[in-house]
Amino acid sequence: MMVVQALLAGVFQVVQMALLLLLAPGLTGLVRVIKARLLGRRGPPLVQPYLDLLRLLKKEVVLAENASWLFRTTPYLVFTAIWLAAALVPTFSTALALTATADLIALVALLASARFFLALAGMDVGTSFGGLGSSREMMIATLAEPAMLMVIFSVAILVRTTSLSLIVDFMLSGGVGLRVSLALALISLLMVAIAENGRVPIDNPATHLELTMVHEAMVLEYSGRHLALIEAAGMMKLVLYMALIACIFLPWGIAAPNDGPVELLIGLVTFVLKLVAGAVLLAMFETGIAKMRVFRYGEFLGGALLLSLLGAIFLYVSTGL
């Protein structure tokens, strides 16, 4: 029986990783389509991100003369780290092979490692734009990571664990109720997700303005398959954060380890519907708000850190720890 469960967990894990890889460009394309419709434009087709990745994979890689081994290997490291982090988040079932390692602290560590290598690669060639983008990325990380950790601590105080599968089970148990602290943690996590994915109002992925770009400045020197991996990693990160928010705060529909095929199918459909709903809300939010100045990033992320800190304090006081 244990062998069968282990084999099924391995199959479910492979299915989830393939599903994430398949849906990531589609989610980005859906956000672009909805934004275009809201602005009264026709916009690109839904499959345009897939076509862009295929086009980049077919192109030749052009490297700077002074590019080191770090610059060449960073796209592979970044894509692998973010894909692995996304694989840790339960999407349609908690019976996954990586359930034992599906810890929120490990997830933050993988994301931080990807950011670290990408920032180093941005400075490796020595261009002014690369250094500018890396410095801005690290400035954002100094506030985004503490806010993310405080959200994790808030959830851990309530659930008494940082395991994602156990968090899903606890949230589905029905004993959570309405908590102001969790609402504050949710708002903080949403703000962190916007900043980490370079979305409006922090960054605009649809433009390449030299004075405002953050992520694009670090990857200007990449081309061909290297740029395809970087772009795919960015699309994967958007799916990761949407799946993480759904996993912690909206876990309805996720199948338990002993559930049958019907529950697994419901979990798959529910996950796709959550992504669609997230894409609609993100497109509406970005359409209705303007990009802020670089000097106001600290205020935005400082607010996220403050909200997550208040949520942790409220939970700590209310639970009597």
Contacts in CASP RR format, 6 or more apart in sequence:
PFRMAT RR
TARGET T0000
AUTHOR 0000-0000-0000
METHOD contacts of the structure
MODEL  1
MMVVQALLAGVFQVVQMALLLLLAPGLTGLVRVIKARLLGRRGPPLVQPY
LDLLRLLKKEVVLAENASWLFRTTPYLVFTAIWLAAALVPTFSTALALTA
TADLIALVALLASARFFLALAGMDVGTSFGGLGSSREMMIATLAEPAMLM
VIFSVAILVRTTSLSLIVDFMLSGGVGLRVSLALALISLLMVAIAENGRV
PIDNPATHLELTMVHEAMVLEYSGRHLALIEAAGMMKLVLYMALIACIFL
PWGIAAPNDGPVELLIGLVTFVLKLVAGAVLLAMFETGIAKMRVFRYGEF
LGGALLLSLLGAIFLYVSTGL
5 95 0 8 1.000
5 257 0 8 1.000
6 97 0 8 1.000
8 95 0 8 1.000
9 95 0 8 1.000
9 96 0 8 1.000
9 97 0 8 1.000
9 99 0 8 1.000
10 96 0 8 1.000
10 97 0 8 1.000
12 93 0 8 1.000
12 95 0 8 1.000
12 96 0 8 1.000
12 97 0 8 1.000
12 264 0 8 1.000
13 87 0 8 1.000
13 96 0 8 1.000
13 97 0 8 1.000
13 98 0 8 1.000
16 87 0 8 1.000
16 91 0 8 1.000
16 92 0 8 1.000
16 93 0 8 1.000
16 96 0 8 1.000
17 83 0 8 1.000
17 86 0 8 1.000
17 87 0 8 1.000
19 91 0 8 1.000
19 92 0 8 1.000
19 268 0 8 1.000
19 271 0 8 1.000
20 83 0 8 1.000
20 86 0 8 1.000
20 87 0 8 1.000
20 91 0 8 1.000
20 236 0 8 1.000
20 239 0 8 1.000
20 240 0 8 1.000
20 243 0 8 1.000
21 83 0 8 1.000
21 236 0 8 1.000
23 239 0 8 1.000
23 272 0 8 1.000
23 275 0 8 1.000
24 232 0 8 1.000
24 234 0 8 1.000
24 235 0 8 1.000
24 236 0 8 1.000
24 238 0 8 1.000
24 239 0 8 1.000
25 49 0 8 1.000
25 50 0 8 1.000
25 53 0 8 1.000
25 232 0 8 1.000
25 235 0 8 1.000
26 46 0 8 1.000
26 47 0 8 1.000
26 49 0 8 1.000
26 50 0 8 1.000
26 235 0 8 1.000
27 235 0 8 1.000
27 238 0 8 1.000
27 239 0 8 1.000
27 242 0 8 1.000
27 275 0 8 1.000
27 279 0 8 1.000
28 49 0 8 1.000
28 235 0 8 1.000
28 238 0 8 1.000
29 44 0 8 1.000
29 46 0 8 1.000
29 47 0 8 1.000
29 48 0 8 1.000
29 49 0 8 1.000
30 46 0 8 1.000
30 276 0 8 1.000
30 279 0 8 1.000
31 238 0 8 1.000
31 279 0 8 1.000
31 282 0 8 1.000
31 283 0 8 1.000
31 286 0 8 1.000
32 43 0 8 1.000
32 44 0 8 1.000
32 48 0 8 1.000
32 49 0 8 1.000
32 206 0 8 1.000
33 43 0 8 1.000
33 44 0 8 1.000
33 45 0 8 1.000
33 46 0 8 1.000
34 279 0 8 1.000
34 280 0 8 1.000
34 283 0 8 1.000
34 284 0 8 1.000
35 283 0 8 1.000
35 286 0 8 1.000
35 287 0 8 1.000
36 42 0 8 1.000
36 43 0 8 1.000
36 44 0 8 1.000
37 43 0 8 1.000
38 283 0 8 1.000
38 284 0 8 1.000
38 287 0 8 1.000
39 287 0 8 1.000
49 231 0 8 1.000
49 235 0 8 1.000
52 231 0 8 1.000
53 228 0 8 1.000
53 231 0 8 1.000
53 232 0 8 1.000
56 223 0 8 1.000
56 224 0 8 1.000
56 225 0 8 1.000
56 227 0 8 1.000
56 228 0 8 1.000
56 231 0 8 1.000
57 224 0 8 1.000
57 225 0 8 1.000
57 228 0 8 1.000
59 223 0 8 1.000
59 224 0 8 1.000
59 225 0 8 1.000
60 223 0 8 1.000
60 224 0 8 1.000
61 223 0 8 1.000
61 224 0 8 1.000
61 225 0 8 1.000
61 226 0 8 1.000
62 223 0 8 1.000
62 224 0 8 1.000
63 71 0 8 1.000
63 72 0 8 1.000
64 71 0 8 1.000
64 125 0 8 1.000
64 221 0 8 1.000
66 125 0 8 1.000
66 126 0 8 1.000
67 124 0 8 1.000
67 125 0 8 1.000
67 221 0 8 1.000
68 124 0 8 1.000
70 117 0 8 1.000
70 120 0 8 1.000
70 121 0 8 1.000
70 124 0 8 1.000
71 121 0 8 1.000
71 122 0 8 1.000
71 124 0 8 1.000
71 125 0 8 1.000
71 221 0 8 1.000
72 226 0 8 1.000
74 117 0 8 1.000
74 118 0 8 1.000
74 120 0 8 1.000
74 121 0 8 1.000
75 222 0 8 1.000
75 225 0 8 1.000
75 226 0 8 1.000
75 227 0 8 1.000
75 229 0 8 1.000
75 230 0 8 1.000
75 233 0 8 1.000
76 229 0 8 1.000
77 113 0 8 1.000
77 114 0 8 1.000
77 117 0 8 1.000
78 114 0 8 1.000
78 117 0 8 1.000
78 118 0 8 1.000
78 229 0 8 1.000
78 230 0 8 1.000
78 233 0 8 1.000
79 229 0 8 1.000
79 230 0 8 1.000
79 232 0 8 1.000
79 233 0 8 1.000
79 236 0 8 1.000
81 110 0 8 1.000
81 111 0 8 1.000
81 113 0 8 1.000
81 114 0 8 1.000
81 117 0 8 1.000
82 110 0 8 1.000
82 111 0 8 1.000
82 114 0 8 1.000
82 233 0 8 1.000
82 234 0 8 1.000
82 236 0 8 1.000
82 237 0 8 1.000
82 240 0 8 1.000
83 233 0 8 1.000
83 236 0 8 1.000
84 110 0 8 1.000
85 107 0 8 1.000
85 110 0 8 1.000
85 111 0 8 1.000
85 114 0 8 1.000
85 240 0 8 1.000
86 236 0 8 1.000
86 237 0 8 1.000
86 239 0 8 1.000
86 240 0 8 1.000
86 243 0 8 1.000
87 96 0 8 1.000
87 98 0 8 1.000
88 98 0 8 1.000
88 101 0 8 1.000
88 102 0 8 1.000
88 103 0 8 1.000
88 106 0 8 1.000
88 107 0 8 1.000
88 110 0 8 1.000
88 164 0 8 1.000
89 102 0 8 1.000
89 107 0 8 1.000
89 164 0 8 1.000
89 240 0 8 1.000
89 243 0 8 1.000
89 244 0 8 1.000
89 247 0 8 1.000
90 96 0 8 1.000
90 99 0 8 1.000
90 102 0 8 1.000
90 164 0 8 1.000
90 165 0 8 1.000
90 168 0 8 1.000
90 247 0 8 1.000
90 251 0 8 1.000
90 254 0 8 1.000
91 243 0 8 1.000
91 246 0 8 1.000
91 247 0 8 1.000
91 254 0 8 1.000
91 267 0 8 1.000
91 271 0 8 1.000
92 253 0 8 1.000
92 254 0 8 1.000
92 255 0 8 1.000
92 264 0 8 1.000
92 267 0 8 1.000
92 268 0 8 1.000
92 270 0 8 1.000
92 271 0 8 1.000
93 254 0 8 1.000
93 255 0 8 1.000
93 256 0 8 1.000
93 257 0 8 1.000
93 259 0 8 1.000
93 264 0 8 1.000
93 267 0 8 1.000
94 164 0 8 1.000
94 165 0 8 1.000
94 168 0 8 1.000
94 169 0 8 1.000
94 254 0 8 1.000
94 255 0 8 1.000
94 256 0 8 1.000
94 257 0 8 1.000
95 255 0 8 1.000
95 256 0 8 1.000
95 257 0 8 1.000
95 258 0 8 1.000
95 259 0 8 1.000
96 102 0 8 1.000
96 165 0 8 1.000
99 163 0 8 1.000
99 164 0 8 1.000
99 165 0 8 1.000
102 163 0 8 1.000
102 164 0 8 1.000
102 165 0 8 1.000
103 162 0 8 1.000
103 163 0 8 1.000
103 164 0 8 1.000
104 152 0 8 1.000
104 155 0 8 1.000
104 156 0 8 1.000
104 162 0 8 1.000
104 163 0 8 1.000
104 164 0 8 1.000
104 167 0 8 1.000
105 152 0 8 1.000
105 162 0 8 1.000
107 164 0 8 1.000
107 244 0 8 1.000
108 145 0 8 1.000
108 148 0 8 1.000
108 149 0 8 1.000
108 152 0 8 1.000
111 196 0 8 1.000
111 237 0 8 1.000
112 141 0 8 1.000
112 145 0 8 1.000
114 233 0 8 1.000
115 137 0 8 1.000
115 141 0 8 1.000
118 137 0 8 1.000
118 218 0 8 1.000
118 219 0 8 1.000
118 230 0 8 1.000
119 133 0 8 1.000
119 134 0 8 1.000
119 137 0 8 1.000
119 138 0 8 1.000
119 218 0 8 1.000
120 134 0 8 1.000
121 218 0 8 1.000
122 130 0 8 1.000
122 131 0 8 1.000
122 133 0 8 1.000
122 134 0 8 1.000
122 217 0 8 1.000
122 218 0 8 1.000
122 219 0 8 1.000
122 221 0 8 1.000
123 130 0 8 1.000
123 131 0 8 1.000
123 134 0 8 1.000
125 221 0 8 1.000
127 220 0 8 1.000
127 221 0 8 1.000
129 210 0 8 1.000
129 217 0 8 1.000
129 220 0 8 1.000
130 217 0 8 1.000
130 218 0 8 1.000
130 220 0 8 1.000
130 221 0 8 1.000
131 217 0 8 1.000
131 218 0 8 1.000
132 217 0 8 1.000
133 213 0 8 1.000
133 214 0 8 1.000
133 215 0 8 1.000
133 217 0 8 1.000
133 218 0 8 1.000
134 217 0 8 1.000
134 218 0 8 1.000
136 214 0 8 1.000
136 217 0 8 1.000
136 294 0 8 1.000
136 297 0 8 1.000
137 214 0 8 1.000
137 215 0 8 1.000
137 218 0 8 1.000
139 297 0 8 1.000
139 298 0 8 1.000
140 195 0 8 1.000
140 196 0 8 1.000
140 202 0 8 1.000
140 214 0 8 1.000
140 297 0 8 1.000
140 301 0 8 1.000
143 297 0 8 1.000
143 298 0 8 1.000
143 301 0 8 1.000
143 302 0 8 1.000
143 304 0 8 1.000
143 305 0 8 1.000
144 192 0 8 1.000
144 195 0 8 1.000
144 196 0 8 1.000
144 301 0 8 1.000
144 304 0 8 1.000
146 305 0 8 1.000
147 188 0 8 1.000
147 191 0 8 1.000
147 192 0 8 1.000
147 301 0 8 1.000
147 302 0 8 1.000
147 303 0 8 1.000
147 304 0 8 1.000
147 305 0 8 1.000
147 307 0 8 1.000
147 308 0 8 1.000
148 189 0 8 1.000
148 192 0 8 1.000
148 308 0 8 1.000
150 185 0 8 1.000
150 188 0 8 1.000
150 305 0 8 1.000
150 308 0 8 1.000
150 309 0 8 1.000
150 311 0 8 1.000
150 312 0 8 1.000
151 185 0 8 1.000
151 188 0 8 1.000
151 189 0 8 1.000
151 192 0 8 1.000
151 308 0 8 1.000
152 162 0 8 1.000
153 312 0 8 1.000
154 181 0 8 1.000
154 182 0 8 1.000
154 184 0 8 1.000
154 185 0 8 1.000
154 308 0 8 1.000
154 311 0 8 1.000
154 312 0 8 1.000
154 315 0 8 1.000
155 162 0 8 1.000
155 167 0 8 1.000
155 182 0 8 1.000
155 185 0 8 1.000
155 248 0 8 1.000
156 162 0 8 1.000
157 312 0 8 1.000
157 315 0 8 1.000
157 316 0 8 1.000
157 319 0 8 1.000
157 321 0 8 1.000
158 170 0 8 1.000
158 176 0 8 1.000
158 179 0 8 1.000
158 181 0 8 1.000
158 182 0 8 1.000
158 315 0 8 1.000
158 319 0 8 1.000
159 166 0 8 1.000
159 167 0 8 1.000
159 170 0 8 1.000
159 171 0 8 1.000
161 167 0 8 1.000
164 247 0 8 1.000
164 248 0 8 1.000
167 247 0 8 1.000
167 248 0 8 1.000
167 251 0 8 1.000
168 247 0 8 1.000
168 251 0 8 1.000
168 254 0 8 1.000
169 256 0 8 1.000
170 176 0 8 1.000
171 248 0 8 1.000
171 249 0 8 1.000
171 251 0 8 1.000
172 251 0 8 1.000
172 252 0 8 1.000
172 254 0 8 1.000
176 182 0 8 1.000
179 315 0 8 1.000
179 318 0 8 1.000
180 311 0 8 1.000
180 314 0 8 1.000
181 310 0 8 1.000
181 311 0 8 1.000
181 312 0 8 1.000
181 314 0 8 1.000
181 315 0 8 1.000
181 318 0 8 1.000
182 249 0 8 1.000
182 311 0 8 1.000
184 307 0 8 1.000
184 308 0 8 1.000
184 310 0 8 1.000
184 311 0 8 1.000
184 314 0 8 1.000
185 307 0 8 1.000
185 308 0 8 1.000
185 311 0 8 1.000
185 312 0 8 1.000
186 245 0 8 1.000
186 249 0 8 1.000
187 304 0 8 1.000
187 307 0 8 1.000
188 303 0 8 1.000
188 304 0 8 1.000
188 305 0 8 1.000
188 307 0 8 1.000
188 308 0 8 1.000
189 241 0 8 1.000
189 244 0 8 1.000
189 245 0 8 1.000
189 248 0 8 1.000
189 249 0 8 1.000
189 308 0 8 1.000
190 245 0 8 1.000
191 300 0 8 1.000
191 301 0 8 1.000
191 303 0 8 1.000
191 304 0 8 1.000
191 307 0 8 1.000
192 301 0 8 1.000
192 304 0 8 1.000
193 241 0 8 1.000
193 242 0 8 1.000
193 244 0 8 1.000
193 245 0 8 1.000
194 200 0 8 1.000
194 201 0 8 1.000
194 202 0 8 1.000
195 202 0 8 1.000
195 297 0 8 1.000
195 300 0 8 1.000
195 301 0 8 1.000
195 304 0 8 1.000
196 237 0 8 1.000
196 241 0 8 1.000
197 234 0 8 1.000
197 237 0 8 1.000
197 238 0 8 1.000
197 241 0 8 1.000
198 205 0 8 1.000
198 214 0 8 1.000
198 215 0 8 1.000
199 205 0 8 1.000
199 282 0 8 1.000
199 286 0 8 1.000
200 285 0 8 1.000
200 286 0 8 1.000
200 289 0 8 1.000
200 290 0 8 1.000
200 291 0 8 1.000
201 289 0 8 1.000
201 290 0 8 1.000
201 291 0 8 1.000
201 292 0 8 1.000
201 300 0 8 1.000
202 214 0 8 1.000
202 291 0 8 1.000
202 292 0 8 1.000
202 297 0 8 1.000
202 300 0 8 1.000
203 212 0 8 1.000
203 213 0 8 1.000
203 214 0 8 1.000
203 215 0 8 1.000
203 291 0 8 1.000
204 212 0 8 1.000
204 291 0 8 1.000
205 215 0 8 1.000
205 216 0 8 1.000
207 213 0 8 1.000
208 216 0 8 1.000
210 217 0 8 1.000
211 294 0 8 1.000
212 291 0 8 1.000
212 294 0 8 1.000
219 227 0 8 1.000
219 230 0 8 1.000
222 230 0 8 1.000
239 275 0 8 1.000
242 274 0 8 1.000
242 275 0 8 1.000
242 278 0 8 1.000
243 271 0 8 1.000
243 274 0 8 1.000
243 275 0 8 1.000
246 271 0 8 1.000
246 274 0 8 1.000
247 254 0 8 1.000
250 274 0 8 1.000
252 270 0 8 1.000
253 263 0 8 1.000
253 266 0 8 1.000
253 267 0 8 1.000
253 270 0 8 1.000
254 267 0 8 1.000
254 270 0 8 1.000
254 271 0 8 1.000
255 263 0 8 1.000
255 264 0 8 1.000
255 266 0 8 1.000
255 267 0 8 1.000
256 263 0 8 1.000
292 300 0 8 1.000
END
